[in-house]
Amino acid sequence: MKKIDIRDFMNYHYPTGLTAAPDGKHGAFAVVDVNEKENCYDSCLWIMDLSDGSVRKLTSGRKERNFSWIDGETLLVASCREKEYKEKIEDGETWTCFYTIGLHGGEAEFSFAVPYSVGKFAVCGTRVYMSVKYEYAKEEKDYEVFDELPFWANGKGVVNKKRNRLAVYDREKETLEIITPEYETVENFWLEEDCLLYTGVQYTDLKSWRPGLYRVGLEGYERETLIPQDRMRIDYACILKGSVTLFGSEMKTYGVNENPQLFRLEDGTLKELAFFDRSIHNSICSDCKFADGEGIVHDDERIYFISTFRKQSVICSVDAEGNFETLYDRQGSVHTLSLGAGAVWYTAMRDMGLTEIYCLKDGKEEKLTAFNDGLLAERDVCPVEEFTFTYKDVELDGYVMKPAGFDPEKKYPALLTVHGGPRATFGPVFFHESQAFANAGYFVFFTNPVGSDGRGNAFADLSGRYGTVDFENCLAMTDEVLKRYPQIDEKRVGIMGGSYGGFMCNWAIGNTDRFAAAASQRSISNWISLSMTTDIGYSFDLQETAGDPWNSPDKMWVCSPLKYAHKAKTPTLFIQSDEDYRCYMGDALQMFSALKYFGVEARMCLFHGENHELSRSGKPSHRVRRLSEMMEWFEKYLK
């Protein structure tokens, strides 16, 4: 049995985006693989026969991943194989090429190209509806001009005067038409039988976090406002039983993090159908998944969606009257959904395994693929032991991974890992980083403190309380683990985490000396500066601190780890990306500088060209270097 090492993620296969054909006979999906030689990710398309679950490879290219069904036999795929367009792209032009591919083999045929970068697209007859990146300002090489908020966005770069607009390409007439208003950015769209629904925000100065909901006719593209901009957050909309039905939140009690409720639009009035105090997406953390495709889908009778429940994500549905039902509740993480052949098809992680494709029919789940089974059978996958404990009358979940080759007579170092969010969730699923450390001889333990998802709005609400009860929960978990596992050397316990987990690392080193080393990644140290430099600073950050820099800076400063940096003694490694516009590098630099100023051992590794997703989808060589930095740091201080 081989140990899992930091490079093993390059051997995993990542199936994603399974989508059933309109006739329900076949499904298509992509498989993403690491290309170590070229330091990137390759992807190709596969076909699944939905009658028996058998799969076969359809394309042999390297970048086929974005697709839509034309009919039951043909796919429309975004790619670029044409020499003419490759040369244009190399010269700095923007183009997306589309190809048709039949299910039964043969070469992909060039269909058309559009002079935009294309995101989501859907086919109806001869028309292709697509979200295109539209630029109002000429891009300059030597400087940037900002005159909007947000001016940049994580994973997108500079977004100032750039919008996602809806366009329609008619394959028969060979025409392309933009159908949404100037300066409106489209958040999402859903193609129905006789119309298109979409959410969008129109702005030239400050972007609202409450998009409008609009209906566009498929003939003439007349646009109707269903819900005006600035009223509510809208997560999903569809036509159910003839009525516009949507998940949304007016954010009156818990702000931007508030769980959405189900509404029906009746004669221009919103009617709340039911209260559902759970998220409608997957919040389970893992660094081994790609989640292309849809997390919410519908048929004529019901909406099907993923919901996070405490330590796992489950498949649920709701009918047009607001009657919710949990269709399948099993430990693990469900990523995307599709409907076809009377069943639900989905990508998921089960039984400490990597992502595979599953089918749910008549209440029974069947595993259909085994892309990673052979590899994992040869690796020492460390199981996750579970328990619950109580802190201040609140029951919390505890998770512990023993080191590979565990000997109860020996003493071991340990690592507390803290998830991001904070509205995310840890569960007993495969997490490469944790497996690498457990296989390197560490206990790895984690919990879901107050602020985490999966237990309702009240539990997740941490506004104005960062570094209080959540920090106490992390320390209580540490105490509980030391009590339950005497093999841990309490003098060799470290802490690591990213995003909110990075905040907690920074907070911990200034408020306790019980951790012998820390690895703080994409972190938060100063809420005042963070709120005015990041893509969500003027909304999320201000809400989470319950303050602002002008009227209540004390509220922001009291929960800023930088305030307590003068008390830190813990050797700390900082991992940061220079294009992380969610937790900007200024915060990591401030905390690193403070530690160096006060004589604390500190090191910072700044990755160029990476963003907030470094640990999950960064360049393979950067992901290896990141884990190497962390492994070497903890080897130095904990072993």
N, C-alpha and C positions, 0 to 999 in steps of 0.2 A: 504494500500500500504506500503510495507516494504522498508526501506532504503537499498541501496547497501552498504555493509561494506567491510572491507579489506579482509575478509575470503571468500567472495562470489565467487571468481574465482574457488574455489574448488567444486562448484556446477555446473559449466558450463560444457557443452559437446563440444568436439572439433573434428568434422568430418574432415578428411583430405585424400588426395591422391587418389581421385576417378580416376579409370582407366578402360576404356571400354575394353571388351573382343574382341578378333580378329574378331568374327562374328558380333559384334555390337549389340548383343541381351541383354547383361547384363553388369553391371559395378560392380567393387569391390572397397571398401574404408575402411579405418580404422576410429574408433571413439576412441579418447583418453580421459580418465577420470582421475581425481585425486584420488589416494588412500591415504587418510589422515592417516589411521592407520599405513601403512608401509612407509609413507613419500616418495611416488614415483608416477609414472604415469602408469596406466594400459591401455591396448589397445586391441581391438578385431576387427574382420572383419565383415563387413556387405555386403550384395548383393543388388543391385538395378536392377529392371527390366526396361530396357531402353524403352520398349514399352509404359509403363504407369507411370513410375517414382516411383512405389511402392518399399519399402525397407523391408528387414528382416535381422535379425542377423544370421550370419553364424557360428562364433566360440564363445566359452565361456571362452577361455583362457585369460591370462593377458598380453601377450607380442607379440601377432600377429599384426604386423604392416608393415613389409617389405615383399612384395609379387610380383609375376609376373604371367601372364596368360600362361598356357601351351596350351590350346585350349579354345573353347567356353564353355566348361563344367567343366574345372578343373583349380585350382590354385596351384602354387608352393609357399609355404610359409616358410620363415625363422623363426624358433622358436627353443625351446629346451625342449622336454618333456621326453627324454630318460634318464633313471637312469644312464646308463653307461657314457653318455657324461656329465651329470650334475656333476657326481663325478670327472670326468677328469677336468672340468672347475673349480671346487672347489679346486682341487689340483694345480691349476695354469696354466693348459694347455689352449690353445685357440682352440675352435671349433665352427662351425656354422652348425646346423642341418637343414635339409629341409624336408618338408612334402607335400604330395599332399592332396588336399581337393576338393571333388566334390561339385557342387552347390546345390545338392538336399539332403544334409544331410549325416549322417554317420561320423564315426571317422576319424580324420586325420591319414593318413598312412605315416610312416617313409619312406623316399626315399633314402637319403644319407647324409653324413656329410663330411665337409672339415676342415682341421686343420688351418683355418685362420678366422679372423674376416671379414665378408662380408658386403659390402655396397650395391651399386646398382647391380641388376642382371636382365637378360632378357633371355627368353627361345626361342630357334629356333629348332624345331624337338626334337631330343633326347639330344641336347646340351644346357647347361646353361652357358651363358657368364656372368662373374662376376668381380667386382672390389674387390680385397682382400688386406688386410693390411699385408705387407711383411716386416720382420725385418732382417736387416743385422748384427746388433750387439746384443749380448746377454744382456738382461735387468738385471741391477744390483739393488739390494734393497737399498744399503747404499749410492750410489753415481750415478751421471750421467756424461757421457763424451760427450762433444760437440766439433765437428770439422766441422760444416756446418752452413750456414745461409739459412733459419731460423732453429733454433735448437728446437723451440717449436712453437705451433700454438694454437690459441684459440679454445677450445672445443675438441682438439685432444691430448693435453698434449705434452710431448716431442716427436718430430718427427725426431730427428737426426738419420740418417741412417735407416729411416723407409720410405717405399714407398707404394703407391697404385698401384698394378700391375693387369693386366688383366689375368684372368685364364678362362679355359674352362673345364667344367665337362661334360663328356659323360655319360648319365644315362644308356645307353645300354651296353657300354663297361666297365663302372665303373672306368673310368680313369680321372685324373686331370692333366692339363697341363698349365703352365705359358707361355703366348705367347708374352709378351712385354720384351724389353731389360733390362739388369741389370741396376740398379740405376735410372731407369726412373719411375717417378710418374705420374700416369694417373689422369688428371683433370676431364674428363668426357668422356662418350662414348655413341654412338647411333647405335643401331642395324638396319641395312637395309636388304632388301630382299636377296642380294647376297654378302654383305660385312659388315664390321663393321668399323665405323669411330670413331676416338678418338683423344683427345688432350692430350699431355704429355710433361713433361720436364725431361730431363736426366741431372743429375749433381752429383758431389761428393764433392762439395765445396760451391758454391753460386748458389742458385736456381734462374733461370730466371723467370721474370713475363710475358714472351712472349712464350707460349708453341708452339710446333709444331703441325701440323695436319697430321694424318696418316690414311691410309686405310689398312685394314687387310682382306684378302680373307677368306671366311668361310671354304674353303677346303685347307688344307696345311698351313694356317695362314701366308702366305707370306705378309710381311709388306712393304708398299710403302709410301714414304714421299711425301705429297701433298704440305705442306707449311713448310719450315724448322723452327726449333726452333730459337727464338730471333728476329723474324721478326715483329710479331704483336700479340695482344691479340685476342683470338678467343672465342666467347661466345656460339656459336651453329653451328652445321654443319649437312647437310643432303643431300640426293640425290633427286633433284627436276627436273622433266622432263629429267632425264638421266644425269644431270650434278651436280657436287658437288657445293652446294650453302651454303653460310655461313654468319653469322653475326660476324663482327670483327672490330677491330680498330687498326690502325698503331700508334695511340697515339702521333701524331706529334704536335698537337696544344694544347690539354688540358690534356695530360698525361693519367694516369691510370683511370681517371674518364670519359674520352671522350666517348660519345655515339657511339655505334658500327654502322657500315654501312653494307649494303647488298652487297655481292660479289658473283660472279660466277667464278669458276675455268675453264678456257678454254685453253687447250694445255699447261698446266703448268703456265699460266699467270692469275693473278687476274684481273677481270673486275668489277669495281664498278657499280652496277646497279641503285642505287638511293641514294639520301641523305635523311636521316631521323633523324632530330635533337631531338629525344626523346629516353628515355631509353626503353629497351625491357624487363623490369621486373617490378614487383610491389614494389614501394618504400613507400607506405602508412604505417604509423606507427600504431601498435597496440600491446598490451601485451596479447591478447586473441586469438592467432591463432597458429596452427602448419601447416606448408606448405610442407608436403611430396608431392612427385609427381613432375610432369613436369610443367614448366611455358611456354615452347615452344614446339609445336608439329607440325606435318605436314601430309598431305595426298599426293595424286599424283599430285595435282594442286597447292596447296598453303601451306605456313607456317602460323600458327596461334600462336599469342603471346600476352602477357600482356604488356601494356605500361602505364607509369604514366603520366597523363596529369594534371598538376597544382595541383589539390586537390583530384584527384581520379585516380584509375587505370581502364583501359578500355581494351576491347578485340579487337585486330586488326589482320589483315592478309595481306600477300603480295604474289603476284604470281611470277612465274619464270622470269618475265621481270622487276620486281622491282616496280610494281604498288601496292601501299599501299592502304588499306581500313580500316576504323574504323567500325567494325561490330556492336559494342554496346557501347554506351557512357552513363553511368549512374553513379550517385554519389555512392561512396562506394569503396570497396577494393576487387579485384579479386586475388585469391591466386594460384590456379593450374588449368590446362586445360587437357581435354581429348576429343578425337573425336570418334563418333560412332552413328550409326543409322541416319545419315544425320544431326547431330546436334553437338553443342559444349556443353560439360558438365564441370561444374566447381564448385569449392568451393569459396564462397564470403561472404562478410559482407554488408548488405543493411539496410537502414532505421533505423540506430542506433541499429541494432540487432547484434547478434553473428554469427559465421560462420555456414552457411547452404549450401546445394547443390542446384545448379540451372542448368537450361537447356536453351540454346539459339537455337531456330529453326525458320527459316523464319523471322528473325528480331525481334522475340518476346521472352521475357524472362519469364520463369516460375520457381517459387520456388517449390522445390520438397520435402524438409524435414523441420521438425519443432522440432529439438532436444532441442532447448533452448526457444521456444516461451512461454511455460507454466511458466517457472521460471521468465522470463523477464516481463510477464504480472502481476506478483505479486511484482515487484520491481519498485522503483521510478527512472526510467531512465531519467537523465537530458538531454534535447536536446541541440544541439550546434547551437548557433546563429551566422550567417555569415555576414560579411560586407567587403568592400574593402576600402582602404585608400591610399593616395599617399605620398611618402617620396622621396624628391629629384627627382621628375619626374618619379619615379618608382611606379607602382601600386602594392600593397601588399594585401594579404588576411588576414583577421582577424577573429578569432573564439573565442567565449565566451560561457561558461557554467555558468548559474546562479545557486546559491545554491538551493538545494531542499527546498521546502516550502518558496520560495523567497517572502519577504515582502518589497515592494518598500519604506516603511517608515523607514526601519532599515538600519544600517551600517554594512558592512561585510568585513572580511579580503579577500585577493585575492592572487592567485599564478600564476606567469608567468612560464609556462613549455616550455622547449626548447628541440627539438628533437635531435637525434644523427645524425651521418653521416659524415660531414654535408649534404651529398647528400641523404637525406631522405625527407619525406614530411608528414605534418599533414593534415588531412582532417576531415570532419564531420562523423567519424566512432566511434564505441564503443571502448573505452579505459578504462580498469578497474581502473587503478590508478586515472585517472581524475574523473571518476564516484564516486569513494570512497571519494575523497576530496570534490566534489560538494555536495555529500550527507552528508558530515560532516560539511557543513555550509560555504564553501569557494566559491568565484568566481574562476573559472579556465579559463585562457585565453592563447592563443598561436597563432603563426604566422609562416610563412615560409620565413625566411630572405634570402637575397642573399647568395648563396651557396647551396640552397635546390634543389631537383630534380623536374622534371615536367615542366620546362620552358626553356629547351635547354641548350647547353653547356656554352654559355656565361654567363647566369644567375647563373649557378651552379659553375662557376670557382671562387674559393676563394684563389687560390695559392698566397702566400705572403701577404695576406690581412686579415688574421684571427684577430679578435678583432677590426676591423675598421668598414666597412659598415654593416657587419652582426650585430655587437653590436649596432650600431646606429639604425638599423631596430628594434631590440628588445626593445630599449628604446622608439622609436617612437610608437611602438605598445602599450607599457605601457601608454604613454601619451594619445593615442587615446582612449584606454579603460577607463581611468579615466575621460576623457571628455564625453564619451557616457554613462557611468554608474556611476552617482553621488552617488550611494549607496555604492560604494567601499571606504573604509577608506584608503586614500593614505599613511597613516603612518603604515598601517598593510599589506603591499604588500611584498610577498616573491618570491623567484625564485628557480626552481628546474629543473634538467635535467641530462641525462646520456650520456657518451661517448663524442661526440662533445657538447652535452648539458651540460655535466660536465665541459668541457673546458669553456663554456660560463658562468657557475656559478662562476668558479674560476676567470675568467676575470672580471666579473661584480663586485665582492666584492673588487677587488683592483683598480677599476676604477670609482666606484660610491658608494655613501652611501644611495641611495634611497630605497634599499631593506632592510627590517627589519630582514630577516632571509634567509638562503640558505640551500639547500640540494644538494650537489654535488656528483654525482654517477659515478663510473668507469671513472674517470676524467683524464684530461691532465693538467699538470702544467708547465712542463719543456720539451720543444721539443728536446733539446740537449740530455738529458738522455733517453727520450722516443724513439728516433730514433734508438738507439743502444740496446734496451732491448725488443722490441716487435716483433711480427711475421711479421708485415708489415712496420716496422720502416725504413728499408733501401730502401724502395720504396715509399710508400704512404707518410710517414712523411716528408721525405726529399723533395718530390715534393711540398707538401702542404705549406711548409715554404719557398720554393724557396731558400733554403740555405743548408749548411752542417756544421758540427762541426769544420772543419779545415780551409776552405777557407772563410766562411761567417757566423761564429757563431753569429755575431751581428744580422743577419736576423732572426735567430731562437730564440734568447734571447728576442728580442723586442716584439715578439708575444707570449711569454711564460708568463702565469699568475703569476708564481713565482717571476718574476721581480718586480711586483707591490704589493707583499704580505705585504710589510711594511706599505702600506697605508690602508689596510683593517680594517674595524671596524665591519663588519656584522657577527653575530653569524652563524657558518656554521657547518652543519653535513656532514660527508663524509661516503659514502657507497662504499665498495670495496670488491672484491673477490680475494683470494690469487692465483687462477689459471687463472686469467684474463690476457692472454698474448696478448691481443689487446691493452688495456690501462693498463699497468702493475701497480701493487700496489705501486711501488716506487714513482710515480707521486702524488698519493693521500697522501702518507706518507710525502712527501716533503712539500706539501701545508699545511697539518695539522700541521706539526712541525713548520712551519713558523708562522702560526697563534698563536699557543701556545707560541712561543718565543716572539711574539709582544703583548701578553696579550689579544688576542681576544678569545671570547668564541668559543670553537670548540670541536667536539666529532667525533670519528671515530668508525664505526662498520665494522669489517673485517670478511668476511664469508670464512670459510675453505671449500675447495673442490668445490667451485663454480667458474664460469668463467664469461665472458662478457654477457652471456645470463641469469644471475640471475633473472632479473625482468620478463622474458618471459617464461623460462623453468627450472628455478632452483628448488631445492627441495621445495615442498609445504610449509614446516615449515619455511624455509629460506625466501620464498617470503612473508609470513605473518610477520615475524620478520622485514624484510626490510620496509614494509609499516607501521608497528607499530612504528619503529624508526622515520620515517619521520612524521607520524601523531603526535607523542608526541613532536617532535622538534618544529613543527609549532604551535601546541597548546600552547607551552610554550612561544613562542616569538610573535605570531600574534593574540592570543586571550586574 
